[in-house]
């Protein structure tokens, strides 16, 4: 598989997952509106989810930077790092993002910001100290690819969709347990539909979360391929991922709400590789990412 075909494959899979998400929401909206005999139900959930996500879209980068204890640096602080970022941005056709440093020894990095003009690349002190130039280029190219591929915007859209599903399910369960169902829900067919609705309301948020995680994993694969296209050297990123995954240093500023942003999950420890565990992972298994990078042809 070439870098181009791998990137195109992951883009297609992402949009298939998004389409499945929309189908799930439409189906839930129809089912719940039918059972409650009220079509306004779906619109209220959508409006609330969008309003809820508006704040996170505009301010999430500031929140993440504060939680991570990241501090901005200027070109004079690390000219070599800035040259790497500038050269890759020219290749990618991106404006130069702000660069922040986390004073931690674990090698890791992430990108944030609502769009290309307000993008931020955050790297740890350990990444600068433990990776060579080629490996560092691979990591920065990966993060710039997240910016180029608009993964922050896509993440916000997915959060909105997950919020809609959660609100739909929550509203339906609250109203149904108060007995405010349509009149024909008392006969046998109506009872079956009501049970189906309750069953869907319980399982739908789980299904939405699984789709969200699957999209996150596909975007990591896509950023790997896009980053390798920027540097024209997949081995650099593969070596970087090996070093990052094997480094024992903890990342004290990491938490459950930000761990999905990093190039590699900052929480250390062996993870089960069963298919069930993989469904709930924010990142693909690092061994799989390294294998795919090394099998790619430029």
PEKA-V958242 format. One record per residue. N is the residue number from 1. RES is the residue in three letters. SS is DSSP state (H for helix, E for strand, L for the rest). PHI is phi in whole degrees, 0 to 359 (none if undefined). PSI is psi in whole degrees, 0 to 359 (NA if undefined). Layout:
# PEKA-V958242
N	RES	SS	PHI	PSI
N	RES	SS	PHI	PSI
This chain:
# PEKA-V958242
1	UNK	L	none	135
2	UNK	E	274	166
3	UNK	H	301	320
4	UNK	H	293	314
5	UNK	H	293	325
6	UNK	H	293	317
7	UNK	H	297	316
8	UNK	H	296	321
9	UNK	H	298	316
10	UNK	H	289	329
11	UNK	H	295	315
12	UNK	H	299	315
13	UNK	H	296	323
14	UNK	H	298	313
15	UNK	H	289	331
16	UNK	H	295	319
17	UNK	H	295	319
18	UNK	H	298	317
19	UNK	H	299	317
20	UNK	H	299	322
21	UNK	H	301	311
22	UNK	H	296	320
23	UNK	H	298	318
24	UNK	H	300	315
25	UNK	H	294	316
26	UNK	H	298	316
27	UNK	H	297	316
28	UNK	H	296	316
29	UNK	H	300	317
30	UNK	H	295	313
31	UNK	H	299	311
32	UNK	H	292	321
33	UNK	H	295	322
34	UNK	H	296	312
35	UNK	H	293	327
36	UNK	H	267	356
37	UNK	L	55	44
38	UNK	L	207	106
39	UNK	L	286	346
40	UNK	H	288	345
41	UNK	H	304	312
42	UNK	H	295	318
43	UNK	H	294	323
44	UNK	H	296	317
45	UNK	H	297	318
46	UNK	H	295	315
47	UNK	H	299	314
48	UNK	H	296	319
49	UNK	H	294	320
50	UNK	H	294	315
51	UNK	H	297	321
52	UNK	H	296	324
53	UNK	H	273	345
54	UNK	H	301	315
55	UNK	H	297	316
56	UNK	H	294	326
57	UNK	H	297	318
58	UNK	H	275	334
59	UNK	H	236	0
60	UNK	H	297	325
61	UNK	H	297	319
62	UNK	H	295	322
63	UNK	H	294	314
64	UNK	H	297	317
65	UNK	H	297	321
66	UNK	H	292	317
67	UNK	H	297	328
68	UNK	L	273	355
69	UNK	L	57	39
70	UNK	L	274	143
71	UNK	E	235	138
72	UNK	E	289	150
73	UNK	L	234	160
74	UNK	L	250	172
75	UNK	H	301	323
76	UNK	H	293	338
77	UNK	H	286	327
78	UNK	L	205	80
79	UNK	H	301	322
80	UNK	H	295	317
81	UNK	H	300	315
82	UNK	H	297	324
83	UNK	H	295	320
84	UNK	H	298	312
85	UNK	H	297	315
86	UNK	H	298	315
87	UNK	H	297	317
88	UNK	H	292	324
89	UNK	H	295	321
90	UNK	H	298	316
91	UNK	H	297	320
92	UNK	H	277	348
93	UNK	L	72	38
94	UNK	L	245	149
95	UNK	L	293	152
96	UNK	L	288	122
97	UNK	L	282	165
98	UNK	E	289	149
99	UNK	E	242	129
100	UNK	E	240	151
101	UNK	E	239	137
102	UNK	E	255	126
103	UNK	L	279	66
104	UNK	L	228	153
105	UNK	L	275	341
106	UNK	L	290	128
107	UNK	L	288	121
108	UNK	L	193	170
109	UNK	E	196	158
110	UNK	E	204	166
111	UNK	E	239	148
112	UNK	E	212	181
113	UNK	L	112	149
114	UNK	L	281	339
115	UNK	L	199	183
116	UNK	H	300	324
117	UNK	H	288	334
118	UNK	H	244	25
119	UNK	L	284	153
120	UNK	E	224	134
121	UNK	E	251	127
122	UNK	E	243	127
123	UNK	E	230	154
124	UNK	E	271	159
125	UNK	H	300	322
126	UNK	H	298	327
127	UNK	H	296	317
128	UNK	H	295	324
129	UNK	H	276	332
130	UNK	H	254	349
131	UNK	L	252	145
132	UNK	L	278	178
133	UNK	H	299	316
134	UNK	H	296	318
135	UNK	H	293	320
136	UNK	H	297	320
137	UNK	H	299	319
138	UNK	H	298	318
139	UNK	H	293	313
140	UNK	H	295	321
141	UNK	H	298	321
142	UNK	H	300	313
143	UNK	H	292	321
144	UNK	H	296	328
145	UNK	H	293	324
146	UNK	H	301	319
147	UNK	H	293	312
148	UNK	H	299	322
149	UNK	L	277	3
150	UNK	L	58	40
151	UNK	H	290	332
152	UNK	H	293	318
153	UNK	H	294	316
154	UNK	H	299	320
155	UNK	H	299	321
156	UNK	H	294	317
157	UNK	H	299	317
158	UNK	H	295	320
159	UNK	H	299	319
160	UNK	H	299	315
161	UNK	H	296	317
162	UNK	H	298	319
163	UNK	H	298	320
164	UNK	H	298	314
165	UNK	H	299	315
166	UNK	H	297	318
167	UNK	H	292	318
168	UNK	H	302	311
169	UNK	H	296	317
170	UNK	H	295	314
171	UNK	H	300	314
172	UNK	H	297	314
173	UNK	H	297	319
174	UNK	H	297	314
175	UNK	H	289	320
176	UNK	H	294	323
177	UNK	H	286	346
178	UNK	L	272	356
179	UNK	L	83	15
180	UNK	L	270	64
181	UNK	L	254	164
182	UNK	L	295	157
183	UNK	H	300	321
184	UNK	H	282	7
185	UNK	H	282	358
186	UNK	H	271	341
187	UNK	L	278	180
188	UNK	H	295	316
189	UNK	H	293	322
190	UNK	H	294	323
191	UNK	H	295	320
192	UNK	H	298	316
193	UNK	H	297	321
194	UNK	H	295	316
195	UNK	H	297	322
196	UNK	H	298	320
197	UNK	H	296	317
198	UNK	H	295	318
199	UNK	H	299	316
200	UNK	H	295	321
201	UNK	H	294	330
202	UNK	H	281	318
203	UNK	H	275	334
204	UNK	H	302	314
205	UNK	H	299	326
206	UNK	H	293	315
207	UNK	H	298	320
208	UNK	H	297	318
209	UNK	H	295	321
210	UNK	H	294	321
211	UNK	H	295	319
212	UNK	H	301	316
213	UNK	H	293	322
214	UNK	H	296	319
215	UNK	H	296	318
216	UNK	H	302	316
217	UNK	H	294	319
218	UNK	H	296	323
219	UNK	H	290	331
220	UNK	H	292	316
221	UNK	H	300	317
222	UNK	H	296	317
223	UNK	H	295	325
224	UNK	H	300	311
225	UNK	H	293	317
226	UNK	H	294	321
227	UNK	H	296	320
228	UNK	H	295	327
229	UNK	H	294	326
230	UNK	H	293	315
231	UNK	H	273	341
232	UNK	L	62	24
233	UNK	L	212	83
234	UNK	H	302	331
235	UNK	H	298	329
236	UNK	H	298	313
237	UNK	H	291	322
238	UNK	H	300	315
239	UNK	H	295	321
240	UNK	H	297	316
241	UNK	H	297	323
242	UNK	H	299	312
243	UNK	H	296	317
244	UNK	H	296	315
245	UNK	H	289	332
246	UNK	H	267	350
247	UNK	L	288	129
248	UNK	L	276	351
249	UNK	L	295	137
250	UNK	L	282	161
251	UNK	L	244	96
252	UNK	L	296	331
253	UNK	L	277	352
254	UNK	L	287	147
255	UNK	L	214	174
256	UNK	L	298	332
257	UNK	L	279	344
258	UNK	L	243	352
259	UNK	H	298	332
260	UNK	H	291	343
261	UNK	H	284	330
262	UNK	L	290	156
263	UNK	L	297	330
264	UNK	L	220	141
265	UNK	L	311	121
266	UNK	L	286	348
267	UNK	L	276	121
268	UNK	L	273	167
269	UNK	L	120	151
270	UNK	L	288	137
271	UNK	L	247	142
272	UNK	L	296	143
273	UNK	L	255	20
274	UNK	L	293	158
275	UNK	H	298	328
276	UNK	H	291	318
277	UNK	H	296	320
278	UNK	H	299	330
279	UNK	H	298	331
280	UNK	L	256	14
281	UNK	L	270	139
282	UNK	L	282	333
283	UNK	L	241	149
284	UNK	L	295	156
285	UNK	L	304	132
286	UNK	H	298	328
287	UNK	H	298	322
288	UNK	H	291	320
289	UNK	H	297	317
290	UNK	H	295	317
291	UNK	H	299	314
292	UNK	H	296	318
293	UNK	H	300	318
294	UNK	H	283	343
295	UNK	H	268	349
296	UNK	L	289	147
297	UNK	E	247	134
298	UNK	L	281	NA
